[in-house]
Amino acid sequence: MPVAFMSADKNAEQKTKASGLGVVNFIQKPFDSTTIFGKVKTLLQAKTAF
């Protein structure tokens, strides 16, 4: 199952750690709804491909 992670943390180390835990998409705050919907749609499409 694809996992997305949302965070206000701009630390590159956190992105690396999240990636190592299986996060496939790191969404950094602040974000807008268009970005969120687009990324979630992509994740759901990837899930159905498996």
TIVO-866568 format. One record per residue: residue number from 1; x, y negated, z negated of N, C-alpha, C, O, CB in turn. Coordinates in nm, 2 decimals, m for minus. Glycine has a CB too. Layout:
<atoms>
<atom k="NUM" n_px="X" n_py="Y" n_pz="Z" ca_px="X" ca_py="Y" ca_pz="Z" c_px="X" c_py="Y" c_pz="Z" o_px="X" o_py="Y" o_pz="Z" cb_px="X" cb_py="Y" cb_pz="Z"/>
...
</atoms>
This chain:
<atoms>
<atom k="1" n_px="0.08" n_py="0.12" n_pz="0.00" ca_px="0.00" ca_py="0.00" ca_pz="0.00" c_px="0.09" c_py="m0.12" c_pz="0.00" o_px="0.18" o_py="m0.14" o_pz="m0.09" cb_px="m0.10" cb_py="0.00" cb_pz="m0.12"/>
<atom k="2" n_px="0.07" n_py="m0.21" n_pz="0.09" ca_px="0.15" ca_py="m0.34" ca_pz="0.10" c_px="0.12" c_py="m0.42" c_pz="m0.02" o_px="0.00" o_py="m0.43" o_pz="m0.07" cb_px="0.11" cb_py="m0.42" cb_pz="0.23"/>
<atom k="3" n_px="0.22" n_py="m0.49" n_pz="m0.07" ca_px="0.21" ca_py="m0.57" ca_pz="m0.19" c_px="0.26" c_py="m0.71" c_pz="m0.16" o_px="0.36" o_py="m0.73" o_pz="m0.10" cb_px="0.29" cb_py="m0.51" cb_pz="m0.31"/>
<atom k="4" n_px="0.18" n_py="m0.81" n_pz="m0.19" ca_px="0.22" ca_py="m0.95" ca_pz="m0.18" c_px="0.24" c_py="m1.01" c_pz="m0.32" o_px="0.17" o_py="m0.97" o_pz="m0.41" cb_px="0.11" cb_py="m1.04" cb_pz="m0.10"/>
<atom k="5" n_px="0.33" n_py="m1.10" n_pz="m0.33" ca_px="0.36" ca_py="m1.16" ca_pz="m0.46" c_px="0.36" c_py="m1.31" c_pz="m0.44" o_px="0.42" o_py="m1.37" o_pz="m0.35" cb_px="0.51" cb_py="m1.12" cb_pz="m0.50"/>
<atom k="6" n_px="0.28" n_py="m1.38" n_pz="m0.53" ca_px="0.27" ca_py="m1.52" ca_pz="m0.54" c_px="0.35" c_py="m1.58" c_pz="m0.66" o_px="0.33" o_py="m1.53" o_pz="m0.77" cb_px="0.12" cb_py="m1.57" cb_pz="m0.54"/>
<atom k="7" n_px="0.42" n_py="m1.68" n_pz="m0.63" ca_px="0.50" ca_py="m1.74" ca_pz="m0.74" c_px="0.54" c_py="m1.88" c_pz="m0.71" o_px="0.55" o_py="m1.93" o_pz="m0.60" cb_px="0.63" cb_py="m1.66" cb_pz="m0.76"/>
<atom k="8" n_px="0.55" n_py="m1.96" n_pz="m0.82" ca_px="0.60" ca_py="m2.09" ca_pz="m0.81" c_px="0.75" c_py="m2.10" c_pz="m0.82" o_px="0.81" o_py="m2.20" o_pz="m0.80" cb_px="0.54" cb_py="m2.18" cb_pz="m0.92"/>
<atom k="9" n_px="0.81" n_py="m1.98" n_pz="m0.86" ca_px="0.96" ca_py="m1.97" ca_pz="m0.88" c_px="1.03" c_py="m1.98" c_pz="m0.74" o_px="0.99" o_py="m1.91" o_pz="m0.65" cb_px="0.99" cb_py="m1.84" cb_pz="m0.95"/>
<atom k="10" n_px="1.12" n_py="m2.07" n_pz="m0.73" ca_px="1.20" ca_py="m2.09" ca_pz="m0.61" c_px="1.33" c_py="m2.02" c_pz="m0.61" o_px="1.41" o_py="m2.03" o_pz="m0.52" cb_px="1.22" cb_py="m2.24" cb_pz="m0.58"/>
<atom k="11" n_px="1.35" n_py="m1.94" n_pz="m0.71" ca_px="1.48" ca_py="m1.87" ca_pz="m0.73" c_px="1.49" c_py="m1.75" c_pz="m0.63" o_px="1.41" o_py="m1.67" o_pz="m0.63" cb_px="1.49" cb_py="m1.82" cb_pz="m0.88"/>
<atom k="12" n_px="1.60" n_py="m1.75" n_pz="m0.55" ca_px="1.62" ca_py="m1.65" ca_pz="m0.46" c_px="1.63" c_py="m1.51" c_pz="m0.52" o_px="1.60" o_py="m1.41" o_pz="m0.46" cb_px="1.74" cb_py="m1.68" cb_pz="m0.37"/>
<atom k="13" n_px="1.68" n_py="m1.51" n_pz="m0.64" ca_px="1.70" ca_py="m1.38" ca_pz="m0.72" c_px="1.57" c_py="m1.32" c_pz="m0.74" o_px="1.56" o_py="m1.19" o_pz="m0.74" cb_px="1.77" cb_py="m1.41" cb_pz="m0.85"/>
<atom k="14" n_px="1.46" n_py="m1.40" n_pz="m0.77" ca_px="1.33" ca_py="m1.34" ca_pz="m0.79" c_px="1.27" c_py="m1.28" c_pz="m0.66" o_px="1.21" o_py="m1.17" o_pz="m0.67" cb_px="1.23" cb_py="m1.45" cb_pz="m0.84"/>
<atom k="15" n_px="1.30" n_py="m1.34" n_pz="m0.55" ca_px="1.26" ca_py="m1.28" ca_pz="m0.42" c_px="1.33" c_py="m1.15" c_pz="m0.40" o_px="1.26" o_py="m1.05" o_pz="m0.35" cb_px="1.28" cb_py="m1.38" cb_pz="m0.31"/>
<atom k="16" n_px="1.45" n_py="m1.14" n_pz="m0.43" ca_px="1.53" ca_py="m1.02" ca_pz="m0.41" c_px="1.48" c_py="m0.91" c_pz="m0.50" o_px="1.46" o_py="m0.80" o_pz="m0.46" cb_px="1.68" cb_py="m1.05" cb_pz="m0.43"/>
<atom k="17" n_px="1.45" n_py="m0.95" n_pz="m0.63" ca_px="1.40" ca_py="m0.85" ca_pz="m0.72" c_px="1.26" c_py="m0.80" c_pz="m0.68" o_px="1.24" o_py="m0.68" o_pz="m0.68" cb_px="1.39" cb_py="m0.91" cb_pz="m0.86"/>
<atom k="18" n_px="1.18" n_py="m0.89" n_pz="m0.64" ca_px="1.04" ca_py="m0.85" ca_pz="m0.59" c_px="1.05" c_py="m0.76" c_pz="m0.47" o_px="0.98" o_py="m0.66" o_pz="m0.46" cb_px="0.96" cb_py="m0.97" cb_pz="m0.55"/>
<atom k="19" n_px="1.14" n_py="m0.79" n_pz="m0.38" ca_px="1.16" ca_py="m0.70" ca_pz="m0.26" c_px="1.20" c_py="m0.56" c_pz="m0.30" o_px="1.16" o_py="m0.46" o_pz="m0.25" cb_px="1.27" cb_py="m0.77" cb_pz="m0.17"/>
<atom k="20" n_px="1.29" n_py="m0.56" n_pz="m0.40" ca_px="1.34" ca_py="m0.43" ca_pz="m0.45" c_px="1.23" c_py="m0.35" c_pz="m0.52" o_px="1.24" o_py="m0.22" o_pz="m0.53" cb_px="1.45" cb_py="m0.45" cb_pz="m0.55"/>
<atom k="21" n_px="1.12" n_py="m0.41" n_pz="m0.56" ca_px="1.01" ca_py="m0.35" ca_pz="m0.63" c_px="0.90" c_py="m0.31" c_pz="m0.53" o_px="0.80" o_py="m0.25" o_pz="m0.57" cb_px="0.96" cb_py="m0.43" cb_pz="m0.74"/>
<atom k="22" n_px="0.92" n_py="m0.34" n_pz="m0.40" ca_px="0.83" ca_py="m0.30" ca_pz="m0.30" c_px="0.74" c_py="m0.41" c_pz="m0.24" o_px="0.65" o_py="m0.39" o_pz="m0.16" cb_px="0.74" cb_py="m0.20" cb_pz="m0.35"/>
<atom k="23" n_px="0.77" n_py="m0.53" n_pz="m0.28" ca_px="0.69" ca_py="m0.65" ca_pz="m0.23" c_px="0.73" c_py="m0.67" c_pz="m0.08" o_px="0.84" o_py="m0.68" o_pz="m0.05" cb_px="0.72" cb_py="m0.78" cb_pz="m0.32"/>
<atom k="24" n_px="0.62" n_py="m0.67" n_pz="0.00" ca_px="0.65" ca_py="m0.69" ca_pz="0.14" c_px="0.63" c_py="m0.84" c_pz="0.19" o_px="0.66" o_py="m0.87" o_pz="0.30" cb_px="0.56" cb_py="m0.60" cb_pz="0.22"/>
<atom k="25" n_px="0.56" n_py="m0.92" n_pz="0.10" ca_px="0.54" ca_py="m1.06" ca_pz="0.14" c_px="0.54" c_py="m1.14" c_pz="0.01" o_px="0.47" o_py="m1.12" o_pz="m0.08" cb_px="0.40" cb_py="m1.07" cb_pz="0.21"/>
<atom k="26" n_px="0.63" n_py="m1.24" n_pz="0.01" ca_px="0.65" ca_py="m1.33" ca_pz="m0.10" c_px="0.59" c_py="m1.46" c_pz="m0.06" o_px="0.64" o_py="m1.53" o_pz="0.03" cb_px="0.80" cb_py="m1.34" cb_pz="m0.14"/>
<atom k="27" n_px="0.49" n_py="m1.50" n_pz="m0.13" ca_px="0.42" ca_py="m1.63" ca_pz="m0.10" c_px="0.45" c_py="m1.73" c_pz="m0.21" o_px="0.42" o_py="m1.71" o_pz="m0.33" cb_px="0.26" cb_py="m1.61" cb_pz="m0.09"/>
<atom k="28" n_px="0.52" n_py="m1.84" n_pz="m0.17" ca_px="0.57" ca_py="m1.94" ca_pz="m0.26" c_px="0.46" c_py="m2.05" c_pz="m0.28" o_px="0.41" o_py="m2.10" o_pz="m0.18" cb_px="0.70" cb_py="m1.99" cb_pz="m0.22"/>
<atom k="29" n_px="0.44" n_py="m2.09" n_pz="m0.40" ca_px="0.35" ca_py="m2.20" ca_pz="m0.43" c_px="0.42" c_py="m2.33" c_pz="m0.41" o_px="0.54" o_py="m2.33" o_pz="m0.42" cb_px="0.29" cb_py="m2.20" cb_pz="m0.58"/>
<atom k="30" n_px="0.36" n_py="m2.44" n_pz="m0.37" ca_px="0.22" ca_py="m2.45" ca_pz="m0.34" c_px="0.19" c_py="m2.39" c_pz="m0.20" o_px="0.28" o_py="m2.39" o_pz="m0.11" cb_px="0.17" cb_py="m2.60" cb_pz="m0.34"/>
<atom k="31" n_px="0.07" n_py="m2.34" n_pz="m0.19" ca_px="0.03" ca_py="m2.27" ca_pz="m0.06" c_px="m0.11" c_py="m2.32" c_pz="m0.02" o_px="m0.18" o_py="m2.38" o_pz="m0.11" cb_px="0.04" cb_py="m2.12" cb_pz="m0.07"/>
<atom k="32" n_px="m0.14" n_py="m2.30" n_pz="0.10" ca_px="m0.28" ca_py="m2.34" ca_pz="0.14" c_px="m0.36" c_py="m2.22" c_pz="0.18" o_px="m0.30" o_py="m2.11" o_pz="0.21" cb_px="m0.27" cb_py="m2.44" cb_pz="0.26"/>
<atom k="33" n_px="m0.49" n_py="m2.23" n_pz="0.19" ca_px="m0.57" ca_py="m2.12" ca_pz="0.21" c_px="m0.55" c_py="m2.05" c_pz="0.35" o_px="m0.56" o_py="m1.93" o_pz="0.36" cb_px="m0.72" cb_py="m2.16" cb_pz="0.20"/>
<atom k="34" n_px="m0.52" n_py="m2.13" n_pz="0.45" ca_px="m0.49" ca_py="m2.08" ca_pz="0.58" c_px="m0.37" c_py="m1.98" c_pz="0.58" o_px="m0.37" o_py="m1.87" o_pz="0.64" cb_px="m0.46" cb_py="m2.19" cb_pz="0.68"/>
<atom k="35" n_px="m0.27" n_py="m2.02" n_pz="0.51" ca_px="m0.15" ca_py="m1.93" ca_pz="0.49" c_px="m0.19" c_py="m1.80" c_pz="0.42" o_px="m0.15" o_py="m1.70" o_pz="0.46" cb_px="m0.04" cb_py="m2.01" cb_pz="0.42"/>
<atom k="36" n_px="m0.26" n_py="m1.82" n_pz="0.31" ca_px="m0.30" ca_py="m1.70" ca_pz="0.23" c_px="m0.38" c_py="m1.60" c_pz="0.32" o_px="m0.35" o_py="m1.48" o_pz="0.32" cb_px="m0.38" cb_py="m1.74" cb_pz="0.11"/>
<atom k="37" n_px="m0.48" n_py="m1.65" n_pz="0.38" ca_px="m0.57" ca_py="m1.57" ca_pz="0.46" c_px="m0.49" c_py="m1.50" c_pz="0.58" o_px="m0.51" o_py="m1.38" o_pz="0.61" cb_px="m0.69" cb_py="m1.65" cb_pz="0.52"/>
<atom k="38" n_px="m0.40" n_py="m1.57" n_pz="0.64" ca_px="m0.32" ca_py="m1.52" ca_pz="0.75" c_px="m0.23" c_py="m1.40" c_pz="0.70" o_px="m0.22" o_py="m1.30" o_pz="0.76" cb_px="m0.24" cb_py="m1.62" cb_pz="0.81"/>
<atom k="39" n_px="m0.17" n_py="m1.42" n_pz="0.59" ca_px="m0.08" ca_py="m1.32" ca_pz="0.53" c_px="m0.15" c_py="m1.20" c_pz="0.48" o_px="m0.11" o_py="m1.09" o_pz="0.50" cb_px="0.01" cb_py="m1.38" cb_pz="0.42"/>
<atom k="40" n_px="m0.27" n_py="m1.22" n_pz="0.42" ca_px="m0.35" ca_py="m1.11" ca_pz="0.37" c_px="m0.40" c_py="m1.03" c_pz="0.49" o_px="m0.40" o_py="m0.91" o_pz="0.49" cb_px="m0.47" cb_py="m1.16" cb_pz="0.28"/>
<atom k="41" n_px="m0.44" n_py="m1.10" n_pz="0.59" ca_px="m0.49" ca_py="m1.03" ca_pz="0.72" c_px="m0.38" c_py="m0.94" c_pz="0.77" o_px="m0.41" o_py="m0.83" o_pz="0.81" cb_px="m0.54" cb_py="m1.13" cb_pz="0.82"/>
<atom k="42" n_px="m0.26" n_py="m1.00" n_pz="0.78" ca_px="m0.15" ca_py="m0.92" ca_pz="0.83" c_px="m0.12" c_py="m0.80" c_pz="0.75" o_px="m0.09" o_py="m0.69" o_pz="0.80" cb_px="m0.02" cb_py="m1.01" cb_pz="0.84"/>
<atom k="43" n_px="m0.12" n_py="m0.82" n_pz="0.61" ca_px="m0.10" ca_py="m0.70" ca_pz="0.52" c_px="m0.21" c_py="m0.59" c_pz="0.54" o_px="m0.17" o_py="m0.48" o_pz="0.54" cb_px="m0.10" cb_py="m0.75" cb_pz="0.38"/>
<atom k="44" n_px="m0.33" n_py="m0.63" n_pz="0.56" ca_px="m0.44" ca_py="m0.54" ca_pz="0.57" c_px="m0.43" c_py="m0.46" c_pz="0.71" o_px="m0.45" o_py="m0.34" o_pz="0.72" cb_px="m0.58" cb_py="m0.60" cb_pz="0.57"/>
<atom k="45" n_px="m0.38" n_py="m0.53" n_pz="0.81" ca_px="m0.36" ca_py="m0.47" ca_pz="0.94" c_px="m0.25" c_py="m0.37" c_pz="0.93" o_px="m0.26" o_py="m0.26" o_pz="0.99" cb_px="m0.34" cb_py="m0.57" cb_pz="1.05"/>
<atom k="46" n_px="m0.14" n_py="m0.40" n_pz="0.86" ca_px="m0.03" ca_py="m0.31" ca_pz="0.84" c_px="m0.07" c_py="m0.19" c_pz="0.76" o_px="m0.03" o_py="m0.08" o_pz="0.79" cb_px="0.09" cb_py="m0.38" cb_pz="0.77"/>
<atom k="47" n_px="m0.16" n_py="m0.21" n_pz="0.66" ca_px="m0.21" ca_py="m0.09" ca_pz="0.58" c_px="m0.29" c_py="0.00" c_pz="0.67" o_px="m0.27" o_py="0.13" o_pz="0.66" cb_px="m0.29" cb_py="m0.14" cb_pz="0.47"/>
<atom k="48" n_px="m0.37" n_py="m0.05" n_pz="0.76" ca_px="m0.45" ca_py="0.04" ca_pz="0.85" c_px="m0.36" c_py="0.11" c_pz="0.95" o_px="m0.41" o_py="0.21" o_pz="1.01" cb_px="m0.56" cb_py="m0.03" cb_pz="0.91"/>
<atom k="49" n_px="m0.25" n_py="0.06" n_pz="0.98" ca_px="m0.16" ca_py="0.12" ca_pz="1.08" c_px="m0.09" c_py="0.25" c_pz="1.02" o_px="m0.05" o_py="0.34" o_pz="1.10" cb_px="m0.04" cb_py="0.02" cb_pz="1.12"/>
<atom k="50" n_px="m0.09" n_py="0.26" n_pz="0.89" ca_px="m0.04" ca_py="0.38" ca_pz="0.83" c_px="m0.14" c_py="0.48" c_pz="0.81" o_px="m0.12" o_py="0.59" o_pz="0.76" cb_px="0.03" cb_py="0.35" cb_pz="0.69"/>
</atoms>
